[in-house]
Amino acid sequence: MYQENKHRLQTISFFVLLAGMLILVGKLFLPYASVLLWSAVIYVLVRPLYNKILSRMNKEKKTFPIKKRLLAGSFAIITVLVVAGVLFFVVIKIFGQGKILVQNIQSFLENINNSESGFSKTDIAAIVNHLSMGTVDISNLDLQKEILSLLSSSSDKILRYATSLVKNAGSFFLSLVFFAFALYFFYVDGAYLFSLLKHAIPIDNETSNKLFSKIGEITTNLFKGLFLVSFYQGLASFIVYLIFGVQSALLLAILTFFSTFLPLVGCGLIWFPVGVGLCFTDGLVKGLIFLVVAGSIISFMDNFLRPFFLKDRIKIHPLLIFFSMLGGVSMFSFDGIILGPMIVILFFTILDMALDIEEKKENDEDSFEHLI
């Protein structure tokens, strides 16, 4: 009895110690979780190219370890420079164009009641009333005032974010240095680090191998199947906006990129109002041509590209992906763009694996009963 109680106490003490150490390790790495996450994502995406170049080197030569580290360092530095350059350019442009876009919308709304425009709030109310068959009346609603108030507050937020970004420039560059170091060690010892992580998880090797292979597939397919299509639509919309002389083209293209995850409306939520605005500001013909071109190049091509890239790789409804991104951003800030969809897809993957294991057990039991 004494030995049993002693053994139980030792087991409890061990697990308490293990839990305490896990909490401490988690707190140690928590400030750098974002850097490690994006380093791991970039590593998974770039790894095929890195391994292809590495496979062409002669592993028997004595200089192979040095060449491997030089290659890893080159990949890490180039990746960081590309990411930093793109982010710096995009962020600066977004803040500048965001303020211009807000000012343009404010100017448009302020002048909409101008008699020379031939289109007033009364006309809008009449159209809405007609389309709703008399059930919706917005004639007494001062929608213009509410929108202008919202845009004014948005303009102030853009200015505050820009100021905050300049103040945190030092920490951003420090994060880039950590990002480069993390990428370097992922390239050099990525396979070893993942094997350590697999052994640390208390599940059998077969299940852990399946789980980690699924995580790799999820990350790759998430970018290929969803983000690649969205990237095409964002890039195509950016080119179309530039051709038609739309102001704040880059900001609108980024908004188009994120709107592609919306079901039903998709990126039409952005380019359609832009086209309608062109009809009022630059003439009906130019606006209609823009709507036709945008609908054909941006939205219509989605019907061909999405099935081509996806190929049933991600069997999750786009609505779940969209809300998982929103929830992820709410919970994990910017990291949630990746973490949200990954958590949802990983949840369904683990659920499928659990169902497969249960089904396998039932089949084994049935086979055993037949043998008896």
C-alpha positions as CSV (number, residue, x, y, z in Angstrom):
1,M,0.0,0.0,0.0
2,Y,2.9,2.3,0.9
3,Q,4.7,1.6,-2.3
4,E,1.6,2.1,-4.3
5,N,0.9,5.5,-2.8
6,K,4.6,6.4,-3.2
7,H,4.5,5.5,-6.9
8,R,1.3,7.5,-7.4
9,L,2.8,10.5,-5.7
10,Q,5.9,10.3,-7.8
11,T,3.8,10.1,-11.0
12,I,1.7,13.1,-10.0
13,S,4.9,15.0,-9.1
14,F,6.4,14.2,-12.4
15,F,3.4,15.4,-14.4
16,V,3.2,18.6,-12.3
17,L,6.9,19.2,-13.0
18,L,6.3,18.5,-16.7
19,A,3.3,20.8,-16.8
20,G,5.3,23.6,-15.1
21,M,8.2,23.2,-17.5
22,L,5.9,23.3,-20.5
23,I,4.4,26.6,-19.2
24,L,7.8,28.1,-18.6
25,V,9.0,27.0,-22.1
26,G,5.8,28.4,-23.6
27,K,6.4,31.7,-21.9
28,L,10.0,31.8,-23.1
29,F,9.0,31.3,-26.7
30,L,5.8,33.3,-26.7
31,P,7.4,36.7,-27.5
32,Y,8.9,35.1,-30.7
33,A,5.9,32.9,-31.6
34,S,5.0,35.1,-34.5
35,V,8.5,35.0,-35.9
36,L,8.7,31.2,-35.5
37,L,5.3,30.7,-37.1
38,W,6.0,32.7,-40.3
39,S,9.5,31.2,-40.5
40,A,8.0,27.7,-40.4
41,V,5.4,28.7,-43.0
42,I,8.0,30.2,-45.4
43,Y,10.3,27.1,-44.8
44,V,7.5,24.7,-45.7
45,L,6.8,26.6,-48.9
46,V,10.4,27.2,-50.0
47,R,11.7,23.8,-48.8
48,P,11.1,22.0,-52.2
49,L,13.3,24.5,-54.0
50,Y,15.9,24.4,-51.3
51,N,16.0,20.6,-51.3
52,K,16.2,20.5,-55.1
53,I,19.3,22.7,-55.1
54,L,20.8,20.8,-52.1
55,S,20.3,17.4,-53.9
56,R,22.5,18.5,-56.7
57,M,25.4,19.0,-54.3
58,N,27.8,16.1,-53.7
59,K,27.2,14.9,-50.1
60,E,30.5,12.9,-50.2
61,K,32.7,16.0,-50.4
62,K,34.2,17.4,-47.2
63,T,33.0,20.9,-48.2
64,F,29.3,19.8,-48.3
65,P,28.5,21.0,-44.7
66,I,30.0,24.4,-45.5
67,K,28.1,24.6,-48.8
68,K,24.9,23.6,-47.1
69,R,25.2,26.3,-44.5
70,L,26.1,28.9,-47.1
71,L,23.0,27.9,-49.2
72,A,20.8,28.0,-46.1
73,G,22.2,31.5,-45.2
74,S,21.7,32.7,-48.7
75,F,18.1,31.5,-48.8
76,A,17.4,33.0,-45.4
77,I,18.8,36.4,-46.3
78,I,17.2,36.6,-49.7
79,T,13.8,35.6,-48.2
80,V,14.0,38.2,-45.5
81,L,15.1,40.9,-48.0
82,V,12.2,40.1,-50.3
83,V,9.6,40.0,-47.5
84,A,10.9,43.2,-45.9
85,G,11.0,45.0,-49.3
86,V,7.5,44.0,-50.3
87,L,6.1,44.7,-46.8
88,F,7.7,48.1,-46.6
89,F,6.5,49.2,-50.1
90,V,3.0,47.8,-49.5
91,V,2.5,49.3,-46.0
92,I,3.7,52.8,-47.1
93,K,1.5,52.7,-50.1
94,I,-1.5,51.5,-48.1
95,F,-1.3,54.3,-45.6
96,G,-0.9,56.9,-48.3
97,Q,-3.6,55.6,-50.6
98,G,-5.9,54.8,-47.7
99,K,-6.1,58.5,-46.7
100,I,-6.6,59.5,-50.4
101,L,-9.4,56.9,-50.8
102,V,-11.2,58.1,-47.7
103,Q,-10.9,61.7,-48.9
104,N,-12.2,60.8,-52.4
105,I,-15.3,59.0,-50.9
106,Q,-15.9,61.9,-48.6
107,S,-15.8,64.3,-51.5
108,F,-18.1,62.1,-53.6
109,L,-20.7,61.8,-50.8
110,E,-20.5,65.6,-50.1
111,N,-21.2,66.4,-53.8
112,I,-23.8,63.8,-54.4
113,N,-26.6,66.2,-53.6
114,N,-25.2,68.7,-56.1
115,S,-27.9,69.6,-58.7
116,E,-25.3,69.4,-61.5
117,S,-24.7,65.7,-60.7
118,G,-28.3,64.8,-61.6
119,F,-28.3,62.2,-58.9
120,S,-29.4,63.0,-55.4
121,K,-30.2,61.3,-52.1
122,T,-33.9,61.5,-53.1
123,D,-33.2,59.5,-56.3
124,I,-31.4,56.8,-54.3
125,A,-34.3,56.6,-51.8
126,A,-36.7,56.3,-54.8
127,I,-34.7,53.5,-56.4
128,V,-34.4,51.6,-53.1
129,N,-38.2,52.0,-52.5
130,H,-38.9,50.8,-56.0
131,L,-36.6,47.8,-55.8
132,S,-38.1,46.8,-52.4
133,M,-41.6,47.2,-53.7
134,G,-42.4,49.9,-51.2
135,T,-41.2,48.0,-48.1
136,V,-38.0,49.9,-47.5
137,D,-38.0,53.7,-47.1
138,I,-34.7,55.4,-46.5
139,S,-35.8,58.9,-47.3
140,N,-35.6,60.0,-43.7
141,L,-32.3,58.2,-43.0
142,D,-29.3,60.5,-43.1
143,L,-27.0,57.8,-44.4
144,Q,-24.6,60.3,-45.9
145,K,-23.9,61.9,-42.5
146,E,-23.3,58.4,-40.9
147,I,-20.9,57.4,-43.7
148,L,-19.0,60.6,-43.5
149,S,-18.6,60.2,-39.8
150,L,-17.4,56.7,-40.2
151,L,-14.9,57.8,-42.9
152,S,-13.6,60.6,-40.8
153,S,-12.9,58.2,-37.9
154,S,-11.3,55.8,-40.4
155,S,-9.0,58.6,-41.6
156,D,-7.9,59.3,-38.0
157,K,-7.2,55.6,-37.4
158,I,-5.0,55.4,-40.6
159,L,-3.0,58.4,-39.3
160,R,-2.6,56.7,-35.8
161,Y,-1.5,53.4,-37.3
162,A,1.0,55.1,-39.5
163,T,2.5,57.0,-36.5
164,S,2.6,53.7,-34.5
165,L,4.3,51.9,-37.4
166,V,7.1,54.6,-37.5
167,K,7.6,54.3,-33.7
168,N,7.9,50.5,-33.9
169,A,10.3,50.4,-36.9
170,G,13.2,49.4,-34.6
171,S,11.3,46.3,-33.2
172,F,10.2,45.4,-36.8
173,F,13.8,45.3,-38.0
174,L,14.8,43.3,-35.0
175,S,12.1,40.8,-35.8
176,L,13.5,40.5,-39.3
177,V,16.9,39.6,-37.9
178,F,15.3,36.9,-35.7
179,F,13.3,35.8,-38.7
180,A,16.5,35.4,-40.7
181,F,18.1,33.3,-37.9
182,A,15.0,31.1,-37.5
183,L,14.9,30.5,-41.3
184,Y,18.6,29.7,-41.4
185,F,18.2,27.0,-38.7
186,F,15.0,25.6,-40.3
187,Y,16.9,25.2,-43.5
188,V,19.9,23.6,-41.8
189,D,18.2,21.4,-39.2
190,G,14.5,21.5,-40.2
191,A,14.2,17.7,-40.5
192,Y,15.9,17.2,-37.1
193,L,13.8,19.8,-35.4
194,F,10.5,18.3,-36.8
195,S,11.6,14.8,-35.7
196,L,12.2,16.2,-32.1
197,L,8.7,17.7,-32.2
198,K,7.2,14.4,-33.4
199,H,8.9,12.5,-30.6
200,A,7.7,15.0,-28.0
201,I,4.1,14.4,-28.8
202,P,2.8,11.4,-26.8
203,I,1.2,9.5,-29.8
204,D,2.4,6.6,-31.8
205,N,4.8,7.1,-34.7
206,E,2.4,6.2,-37.4
207,T,-0.2,8.7,-36.3
208,S,2.4,11.4,-35.7
209,N,3.8,10.9,-39.1
210,K,0.4,11.2,-40.7
211,L,-0.4,14.3,-38.6
212,F,2.8,16.1,-39.5
213,S,2.5,15.2,-43.2
214,K,-1.0,16.6,-43.1
215,I,0.2,19.8,-41.5
216,G,2.7,20.2,-44.4
217,E,0.0,19.4,-47.0
218,I,-2.4,21.9,-45.3
219,T,0.1,24.7,-45.4
220,T,1.1,24.1,-49.0
221,N,-2.5,23.5,-50.2
222,L,-3.8,26.5,-48.3
223,F,-1.4,28.7,-50.2
224,K,-1.8,27.0,-53.5
225,G,-5.5,26.5,-53.4
226,L,-6.7,29.6,-51.7
227,F,-4.1,32.3,-51.4
228,L,-2.7,31.7,-54.9
229,V,-6.1,32.2,-56.5
230,S,-6.7,35.3,-54.3
231,F,-3.2,36.6,-55.2
232,Y,-4.1,36.3,-58.9
233,Q,-7.3,38.2,-58.4
234,G,-5.6,40.9,-56.3
235,L,-2.9,41.3,-59.0
236,A,-5.4,41.3,-61.9
237,S,-7.5,43.8,-60.1
238,F,-4.4,46.0,-59.4
239,I,-3.6,46.0,-63.2
240,V,-7.2,46.8,-64.1
241,Y,-7.4,49.6,-61.6
242,L,-4.2,51.1,-62.9
243,I,-5.3,50.9,-66.6
244,F,-8.6,52.7,-65.8
245,G,-6.8,55.3,-63.7
246,V,-8.6,54.4,-60.4
247,Q,-7.0,56.1,-57.4
248,S,-5.7,54.1,-54.5
249,A,-5.3,51.1,-56.8
250,L,-2.9,49.1,-54.5
251,L,-5.2,49.5,-51.5
252,L,-8.3,48.5,-53.5
253,A,-6.3,45.5,-54.9
254,I,-5.4,44.4,-51.3
255,L,-9.1,44.7,-50.3
256,T,-10.0,42.7,-53.5
257,F,-7.5,40.0,-52.3
258,F,-9.3,39.6,-49.0
259,S,-12.8,39.8,-50.4
260,T,-12.1,36.7,-52.6
261,F,-12.8,34.6,-49.4
262,L,-16.3,35.9,-49.2
263,P,-19.0,33.5,-50.5
264,L,-21.4,34.5,-53.2
265,V,-20.3,38.2,-53.7
266,G,-16.5,37.5,-53.6
267,C,-14.2,40.2,-55.0
268,G,-17.2,41.8,-56.8
269,L,-17.8,43.5,-53.4
270,I,-14.9,45.8,-54.3
271,W,-14.7,46.2,-58.0
272,F,-18.4,46.6,-58.6
273,P,-18.8,49.8,-56.4
274,V,-15.6,51.1,-58.0
275,G,-17.2,50.6,-61.5
276,V,-20.4,52.3,-60.3
277,G,-18.3,55.2,-59.0
278,L,-16.6,55.5,-62.4
279,C,-20.0,55.7,-64.1
280,F,-20.7,58.9,-62.0
281,T,-17.3,60.5,-62.0
282,D,-15.7,59.5,-65.4
283,G,-18.7,58.8,-67.6
284,L,-21.1,56.0,-68.1
285,V,-19.2,54.4,-71.0
286,K,-15.9,54.2,-69.1
287,G,-17.7,52.8,-66.1
288,L,-19.5,50.1,-68.1
289,I,-16.3,49.1,-69.9
290,F,-14.6,48.8,-66.5
291,L,-17.4,46.6,-65.1
292,V,-17.2,44.3,-68.1
293,V,-13.4,44.0,-68.0
294,A,-13.3,43.6,-64.2
295,G,-16.0,41.0,-64.3
296,S,-14.2,39.0,-67.1
297,I,-10.6,39.2,-65.9
298,I,-11.0,39.3,-62.1
299,S,-14.1,37.3,-61.2
300,F,-14.9,35.1,-64.2
301,M,-11.4,33.5,-64.3
302,D,-11.9,32.4,-60.7
303,N,-14.3,29.6,-62.1
304,F,-11.3,28.1,-64.0
305,L,-8.4,28.8,-61.7
306,R,-9.8,27.7,-58.3
307,P,-10.7,24.1,-59.5
308,F,-7.3,23.9,-61.2
309,F,-5.3,24.9,-58.1
310,L,-7.5,23.2,-55.5
311,K,-8.2,19.9,-57.2
312,D,-10.1,18.8,-54.1
313,R,-7.1,19.3,-51.9
314,I,-9.0,21.4,-49.3
315,K,-12.4,19.8,-48.6
316,I,-13.6,22.7,-46.4
317,H,-16.3,25.1,-47.4
318,P,-14.9,28.6,-48.3
319,L,-17.4,30.1,-45.8
320,L,-15.6,28.2,-42.9
321,I,-12.2,29.4,-44.3
322,F,-13.4,33.0,-44.3
323,F,-14.8,33.0,-40.8
324,S,-11.8,31.1,-39.5
325,M,-9.6,33.9,-40.9
326,L,-11.8,36.6,-39.2
327,G,-11.7,34.6,-35.9
328,G,-8.0,34.0,-36.3
329,V,-7.2,37.7,-36.7
330,S,-9.4,38.5,-33.7
331,M,-7.6,35.9,-31.6
332,F,-4.0,35.9,-32.9
333,S,-3.8,39.4,-34.6
334,F,-2.1,39.2,-38.1
335,D,-0.9,35.7,-37.5
336,G,-4.5,34.6,-37.5
337,I,-4.7,34.9,-41.3
338,I,-2.7,31.6,-41.4
339,L,-3.5,30.1,-37.9
340,G,-7.3,30.4,-38.3
341,P,-7.7,28.3,-41.4
342,M,-4.9,25.9,-40.3
343,I,-6.7,25.3,-37.0
344,V,-10.0,24.6,-38.7
345,I,-8.5,22.3,-41.4
346,L,-6.3,20.6,-38.8
347,F,-9.4,20.0,-36.6
348,F,-11.2,18.3,-39.4
349,T,-8.1,16.3,-40.3
350,I,-7.7,15.0,-36.7
351,L,-11.4,14.2,-36.6
352,D,-11.0,12.2,-39.9
353,M,-8.0,10.4,-38.5
354,A,-9.9,9.6,-35.2
355,L,-12.8,8.2,-37.3
356,D,-10.5,6.1,-39.4
357,I,-8.8,4.7,-36.2
358,E,-12.3,3.9,-34.8
359,E,-13.4,2.3,-38.0
360,K,-10.2,0.2,-38.2
361,K,-10.8,-1.0,-34.6
362,E,-14.3,-2.0,-35.4
363,N,-13.1,-3.9,-38.5
364,D,-10.5,-5.7,-36.5
365,E,-13.1,-6.7,-33.9
366,D,-15.4,-8.0,-36.6
367,S,-12.5,-10.0,-38.2
368,F,-11.7,-11.4,-34.7
369,E,-15.3,-12.4,-34.1
370,H,-15.5,-14.2,-37.5
371,L,-12.3,-16.1,-36.7
372,I,-13.9,-17.2,-33.4
